[in-house]
Amino acid sequence: MTGNNFSALMNSLRLADAVKMLRSEKHNHFTVEEIALQAGFASRQVFYKVFQQMYHCTPRQYRRFDTGELTQLLHDLNKTE
């Protein structure tokens, strides 16, 4: 296994942990940076870069969409039109 493949594997495992935490009510009081560090990323910046490459959105956007906050926001915007 080359270093590049190992890094990709580790990032994949870290992302899986981070996504579980982003979706978990138990971790909803954690900041995105705290989740990134707990998942094993060196920094929030590295986490955002890897996350966006995989999910095509930021971790914060993912969290909002997953919790329904984005859905509620869109609903509220449509009501005002």
DSSP file (Angstrom, degrees, kcal/mol; ACC not computed):
  #  RESIDUE AA STRUCTURE BP1 BP2  ACC     N-H-->O    O-->H-N    N-H-->O    O-->H-N    TCO  KAPPA ALPHA  PHI   PSI    X-CA   Y-CA   Z-CA
    1    1 A M              0   0    0      0, 0.0     2,-0.1     0, 0.0     0, 0.0   0.000 360.0 360.0 360.0 127.2    0.0    0.0    0.0
    2    2 A T     >  -     0   0    0      1,-0.1     4,-2.3     4,-0.0     5,-0.2  -0.348 360.0-108.2 -78.9 165.1    1.5    3.3   -1.0
    3    3 A G  H  > S+     0   0    0      1,-0.2     4,-2.4     2,-0.2     5,-0.2   0.853 119.7  54.6 -59.9 -35.9    1.5    6.4    1.3
    4    4 A N  H  > S+     0   0    0      2,-0.2     4,-2.2     1,-0.2    -1,-0.2   0.915 109.1  46.2 -66.3 -43.5   -1.1    8.0   -0.9
    5    5 A N  H  > S+     0   0    0      2,-0.2     4,-2.4     1,-0.2    -2,-0.2   0.882 112.0  52.1 -65.9 -38.0   -3.5    5.1   -0.6
    6    6 A F  H  X S+     0   0    0     -4,-2.3     4,-2.7     2,-0.2    -2,-0.2   0.918 109.3  49.4 -64.7 -43.1   -2.9    4.9    3.1
    7    7 A S  H  X S+     0   0    0     -4,-2.4     4,-2.7     2,-0.2     5,-0.2   0.912 110.9  50.0 -61.5 -42.8   -3.8    8.6    3.5
    8    8 A A  H  X S+     0   0    0     -4,-2.2     4,-2.1     2,-0.2    -1,-0.2   0.906 111.6  48.7 -63.0 -41.7   -6.9    8.1    1.5
    9    9 A L  H  X S+     0   0    0     -4,-2.4     4,-2.3     2,-0.2    -2,-0.2   0.932 112.4  47.8 -63.4 -45.9   -8.0    5.2    3.6
   10   10 A M  H  X S+     0   0    0     -4,-2.7     4,-2.7     1,-0.2    -2,-0.2   0.910 111.9  49.6 -62.9 -42.5   -7.3    7.1    6.8
   11   11 A N  H  X S+     0   0    0     -4,-2.7     4,-2.7     1,-0.2    -1,-0.2   0.884 109.5  52.6 -63.8 -37.3   -9.2   10.1    5.6
   12   12 A S  H  X S+     0   0    0     -4,-2.1     4,-2.1    -5,-0.2    -2,-0.2   0.918 111.7  45.2 -63.4 -43.6  -12.1    7.9    4.6
   13   13 A L  H  X S+     0   0    0     -4,-2.3     4,-1.9     2,-0.2    -2,-0.2   0.902 113.9  49.5 -66.7 -41.1  -12.2    6.3    8.1
   14   14 A R  H  X S+     0   0    0     -4,-2.7     4,-2.6     1,-0.2    -2,-0.2   0.907 109.9  51.4 -64.2 -41.6  -11.9    9.7    9.7
   15   15 A L  H  X S+     0   0    0     -4,-2.7     4,-3.0     2,-0.2     5,-0.2   0.908 106.5  54.0 -62.2 -41.5  -14.7   11.1    7.6
   16   16 A A  H  X S+     0   0    0     -4,-2.1     4,-1.9     1,-0.2    -1,-0.2   0.921 111.5  45.4 -59.3 -43.7  -17.0    8.2    8.5
   17   17 A D  H  X S+     0   0    0     -4,-1.9     4,-2.0     2,-0.2    -2,-0.2   0.920 113.2  50.2 -64.0 -43.6  -16.4    9.0   12.2
   18   18 A A  H  X S+     0   0    0     -4,-2.6     4,-2.8     1,-0.2    -2,-0.2   0.906 108.7  51.3 -63.6 -42.2  -17.0   12.7   11.6
   19   19 A V  H  X S+     0   0    0     -4,-3.0     4,-1.9     1,-0.2    -1,-0.2   0.901 107.9  52.9 -63.6 -40.4  -20.2   12.1    9.7
   20   20 A K  H  X S+     0   0    0     -4,-1.9     4,-1.0    -5,-0.2    -1,-0.2   0.919 112.4  45.4 -58.9 -42.6  -21.5    9.9   12.6
   21   21 A M  H  < S+     0   0    0     -4,-2.0     3,-0.4     1,-0.2     6,-0.3   0.894 109.8  53.6 -69.6 -39.1  -20.7   12.7   15.0
   22   22 A L  H  < S+     0   0    0     -4,-2.8    -1,-0.2     1,-0.2    -2,-0.2   0.849 115.1  41.8 -62.4 -32.9  -22.3   15.4   12.8
   23   23 A R  H  < S+     0   0    0     -4,-1.9     2,-0.3    -5,-0.2    -1,-0.2   0.611  95.8  99.3 -88.4 -13.6  -25.5   13.4   12.6
   24   24 A S    ><  -     0   0    0     -4,-1.0     3,-0.8    -3,-0.4     4,-0.1  -0.578  62.2-151.3 -83.7 131.3  -25.5   12.4   16.3
   25   25 A E  G >  S+     0   0    0     -2,-0.3     3,-1.3     1,-0.2     4,-0.3   0.827  98.9  65.6 -63.7 -30.9  -27.7   14.3   18.8
   26   26 A K  G 3  S+     0   0    0      1,-0.3    -1,-0.2     2,-0.1     3,-0.2   0.799 109.9  36.2 -60.5 -29.0  -25.1   13.3   21.4
   27   27 A H  G X  S+     0   0    0     -3,-0.8     3,-1.9    -6,-0.3    -1,-0.3   0.239  81.9 109.0-108.7  11.8  -22.6   15.5   19.6
   28   28 A N  T <  S+     0   0    0     -3,-1.3    -1,-0.1     1,-0.3    -2,-0.1   0.685  77.6  55.8 -69.3 -14.5  -24.8   18.4   18.4
   29   29 A H  T 3  S+     0   0    0     -4,-0.3    -1,-0.3    -3,-0.2     2,-0.2   0.516  88.3  99.2 -90.2  -5.3  -23.3   20.8   20.9
   30   30 A F  S <  S-     0   0    0     -3,-1.9     2,-0.1    -9,-0.1    -3,-0.0  -0.574  75.8-123.6 -78.8 142.2  -19.8   20.1   19.5
   31   31 A T     >  -     0   0    0     -2,-0.2     4,-2.2     1,-0.1     5,-0.2  -0.392  25.7-109.5 -74.9 163.6  -18.3   22.6   17.0
   32   32 A V  H  > S+     0   0    0      1,-0.2     4,-2.6     2,-0.2     5,-0.2   0.890 121.6  54.1 -60.7 -38.5  -17.3   21.4   13.6
   33   33 A E  H  > S+     0   0    0      2,-0.2     4,-2.4     1,-0.2    -1,-0.2   0.911 106.8  50.3 -63.3 -41.8  -13.7   22.0   14.7
   34   34 A E  H  > S+     0   0    0      1,-0.2     4,-2.5     2,-0.2    -1,-0.2   0.903 111.8  48.4 -62.7 -40.6  -14.1   19.8   17.8
   35   35 A I  H  X S+     0   0    0     -4,-2.2     4,-2.2     2,-0.2    -2,-0.2   0.918 109.9  52.4 -65.4 -42.8  -15.6   17.0   15.6
   36   36 A A  H  X>S+     0   0    0     -4,-2.6     5,-2.5     1,-0.2     4,-0.6   0.930 112.9  44.1 -57.9 -46.7  -12.7   17.3   13.1
   37   37 A L  H ><5S+     0   0    0     -4,-2.4     3,-0.9     1,-0.2    -1,-0.2   0.896 112.5  51.4 -68.4 -40.1  -10.2   17.0   15.9
   38   38 A Q  H 3<5S+     0   0    0     -4,-2.5    -1,-0.2     1,-0.2    -2,-0.2   0.847 107.1  54.6 -65.0 -32.4  -12.0   14.1   17.6
   39   39 A A  H 3<5S-     0   0    0     -4,-2.2    -1,-0.2    -5,-0.2    -2,-0.2   0.621 125.7-102.4 -77.1 -11.5  -12.2   12.3   14.3
   40   40 A G  T <<5S+     0   0    0     -3,-0.9    -3,-0.2    -4,-0.6     2,-0.2   0.530  70.5 144.4 106.7   6.6   -8.4   12.6   13.9
   41   41 A F      < -     0   0    0     -5,-2.5    -1,-0.3    -6,-0.2     3,-0.1  -0.528  51.8-131.9 -77.8 148.3   -7.9   15.4   11.5
   42   42 A A  S    S-     0   0    0     -2,-0.2     2,-0.3     1,-0.1    -1,-0.1   0.792  81.4  -7.3 -70.6 -28.6   -5.0   17.7   12.0
   43   43 A S     >  -     0   0    0      1,-0.1     4,-1.9    -7,-0.1    -1,-0.1  -0.975  68.2-104.1-159.2 167.6   -7.0   20.9   11.7
   44   44 A R  H  > S+     0   0    0     -2,-0.3     4,-2.9     2,-0.2     5,-0.2   0.875 118.5  56.8 -64.4 -37.7  -10.4   22.2   10.7
   45   45 A Q  H  > S+     0   0    0      2,-0.2     4,-2.2     1,-0.2    -1,-0.2   0.920 107.5  45.8 -62.8 -45.1   -9.0   23.4    7.4
   46   46 A V  H  > S+     0   0    0      2,-0.2     4,-2.5     1,-0.2     5,-0.3   0.921 113.1  51.5 -63.2 -43.1   -7.8   19.9    6.4
   47   47 A F  H  X S+     0   0    0     -4,-1.9     4,-3.0     1,-0.2     5,-0.2   0.936 109.7  48.7 -59.4 -48.5  -11.2   18.5    7.5
   48   48 A Y  H  X S+     0   0    0     -4,-2.9     4,-2.8     1,-0.2     5,-0.2   0.915 111.9  49.7 -58.9 -43.9  -13.1   21.0    5.4
   49   49 A K  H  X S+     0   0    0     -4,-2.2     4,-1.8     2,-0.2    -2,-0.2   0.946 115.7  40.9 -61.8 -49.8  -11.0   20.2    2.4
   50   50 A V  H  X S+     0   0    0     -4,-2.5     4,-1.5     2,-0.2    -2,-0.2   0.902 115.9  51.4 -66.1 -41.3  -11.4   16.5    2.6
   51   51 A F  H  X S+     0   0    0     -4,-3.0     4,-3.3    -5,-0.3     5,-0.4   0.928 110.1  48.3 -62.4 -46.4  -15.1   16.7    3.5
   52   52 A Q  H  X S+     0   0    0     -4,-2.8     4,-1.7     1,-0.2    -1,-0.2   0.848 107.5  55.8 -66.0 -33.7  -15.9   19.0    0.6
   53   53 A Q  H  < S+     0   0    0     -4,-1.8    -1,-0.2    -5,-0.2    -2,-0.2   0.874 118.3  34.5 -63.5 -36.1  -14.0   16.7   -1.8
   54   54 A M  H  < S+     0   0    0     -4,-1.5    -2,-0.2    -3,-0.2    -1,-0.2   0.902 132.8  23.9 -85.7 -44.4  -16.2   13.8   -0.7
   55   55 A Y  H  < S-     0   0    0     -4,-3.3    -3,-0.2     2,-0.3    -2,-0.2   0.498  89.5-130.8-107.5  -6.1  -19.6   15.4    0.0
   56   56 A H  S  < S+     0   0    0     -4,-1.7     2,-0.3    -5,-0.4    -4,-0.2   0.790  81.8  70.3  58.8  30.8  -19.5   18.6   -2.2
   57   57 A C  S    S-     0   0    0     -6,-0.3    -2,-0.3    -9,-0.1    -1,-0.2  -0.951  90.6 -90.5-158.7 168.5  -20.6   20.7    0.7
   58   58 A T     >  -     0   0    0     -2,-0.3     4,-2.5     1,-0.1     5,-0.2  -0.452  36.4-113.4 -80.9 160.3  -19.1   22.0    4.0
   59   59 A P  H  > S+     0   0    0      0, 0.0     4,-2.6     0, 0.0     5,-0.2   0.881 119.6  53.9 -58.6 -37.0  -19.5   20.0    7.2
   60   60 A R  H  > S+     0   0    0      2,-0.2     4,-2.4     1,-0.2     5,-0.2   0.915 109.2  47.1 -64.4 -43.1  -21.7   22.8    8.5
   61   61 A Q  H  > S+     0   0    0      2,-0.2     4,-2.8     1,-0.2     5,-0.2   0.911 112.0  51.3 -63.5 -42.2  -24.0   22.7    5.5
   62   62 A Y  H  X S+     0   0    0     -4,-2.5     4,-2.9     1,-0.2    -2,-0.2   0.929 110.3  48.6 -59.5 -46.0  -24.2   18.9    5.8
   63   63 A R  H  X S+     0   0    0     -4,-2.6     4,-2.1     2,-0.2     6,-0.3   0.918 112.4  48.1 -62.1 -44.8  -25.1   19.2    9.5
   64   64 A R  H  X>S+     0   0    0     -4,-2.4     6,-1.4     2,-0.2     5,-1.1   0.924 114.2  46.0 -62.7 -44.9  -27.8   21.8    8.8
   65   65 A F  H ><5S+     0   0    0     -4,-2.8     3,-0.9     1,-0.2     6,-0.2   0.924 113.1  49.9 -64.0 -43.9  -29.3   19.7    6.0
   66   66 A D  H 3<5S+     0   0    0     -4,-2.9    -1,-0.2     1,-0.2    -2,-0.2   0.850 111.0  48.4 -66.0 -34.9  -29.2   16.5    8.0
   67   67 A T  H 3<5S-     0   0    0     -4,-2.1    -1,-0.2    -5,-0.2    -2,-0.2   0.505 113.1-115.4 -85.6  -2.8  -30.9   18.1   11.0
   68   68 A G  T <X5S+     0   0    0     -3,-0.9     4,-2.5    -4,-0.6     5,-0.2   0.441  83.4 120.9  86.1  -2.5  -33.6   19.6    8.9
   69   69 A E  H  ><S+     0   0    0     -5,-1.1     4,-2.3    -6,-0.3    -4,-0.2   0.907  76.9  48.3 -61.8 -41.1  -32.6   23.2    9.8
   70   70 A L  H  > S+     0   0    0     -6,-1.4     4,-2.6     2,-0.2    -1,-0.2   0.908 110.0  52.0 -65.7 -41.4  -32.0   23.9    6.1
   71   71 A T  H  > S+     0   0    0     -7,-0.3     4,-2.2    -6,-0.2    -2,-0.2   0.914 111.0  47.6 -59.8 -43.7  -35.4   22.5    5.2
   72   72 A Q  H  X S+     0   0    0     -4,-2.5     4,-2.6     2,-0.2    -1,-0.2   0.901 110.4  52.1 -64.9 -41.1  -37.1   24.7    7.8
   73   73 A L  H  X S+     0   0    0     -4,-2.3     4,-2.3     2,-0.2    -2,-0.2   0.927 110.6  47.3 -61.5 -45.9  -35.2   27.7    6.5
   74   74 A L  H  X S+     0   0    0     -4,-2.6     4,-2.2     2,-0.2    -1,-0.2   0.895 111.5  51.8 -63.0 -39.7  -36.3   27.1    3.0
   75   75 A H  H  X S+     0   0    0     -4,-2.2     4,-1.7    -5,-0.2    -2,-0.2   0.927 110.3  48.5 -60.8 -46.0  -39.9   26.6    4.2
   76   76 A D  H  X S+     0   0    0     -4,-2.6     4,-1.2     1,-0.2    -2,-0.2   0.886 110.4  51.4 -63.0 -39.9  -39.8   29.9    6.1
   77   77 A L  H  X S+     0   0    0     -4,-2.3     4,-0.6     1,-0.2     3,-0.3   0.899 108.8  50.8 -64.7 -40.3  -38.4   31.7    3.0
   78   78 A N  H >< S+     0   0    0     -4,-2.2     3,-0.6     1,-0.2    -1,-0.2   0.828 105.2  57.4 -66.7 -31.7  -41.2   30.3    0.8
   79   79 A K  H 3< S+     0   0    0     -4,-1.7    -1,-0.2     1,-0.2    -2,-0.2   0.827 103.7  53.0 -67.4 -31.5  -43.8   31.5    3.3
   80   80 A T  H 3<        0   0    0     -4,-1.2    -1,-0.2    -3,-0.3    -2,-0.2   0.630 360.0 360.0 -81.6 -12.6  -42.6   35.1    3.1
   81   81 A E    <<        0   0    0     -4,-0.6    -1,-0.2    -3,-0.6    -2,-0.2   0.462 360.0 360.0 -84.3 360.0  -42.8   35.2   -0.7
